[in-house]
Amino acid sequence: MKQNNQKQTLGKIGEDTAATFLLSHGYRILERNFRARYGEIDLLCETNGTLVAVEVKTRSTDEFGLPEEAITPKKLREIQTALEYYCRIHGCEALPAQIDVIAIQTDALGNIMAIRHHENVTG
């Protein structure tokens, strides 16, 4: 249980950091943790007329590789399906849309060591 709580805390730190990063780069946050039966989108944003589904990956160790290396083609398909569903229910199908990944690395104390923004990621 303790490890799961640490993972959730790290994930929340990552999402908050990513949201702040995106806001500082002119993105508008539309929704956080959009859930559909198809999957979840960590952050839904808009920038320059483009709808952006953002997957945030945060790691405190490189034991399992870089955070962005955890994004599988299956995960991208789930995000894409959830994004299409979001567009259907919010009437934004006409907007260009993309998936971005924000990879965050922290030290053991949760201090941010690196943030990498990968735009328009495809499988």
Secondary structure, DSSP 8 states (H G I E B T S, - for coil): -HHHHHHHHHHHHHHHHHHHHHHHTT-EEEEEEEEETTEEEEEEEEETTEEEEEEEEEES-STT--GGGG--HHHHHHHHHHHHHHHHHHT-TTS-EEEEEEEEEE-TT--EEEEEEE-S---
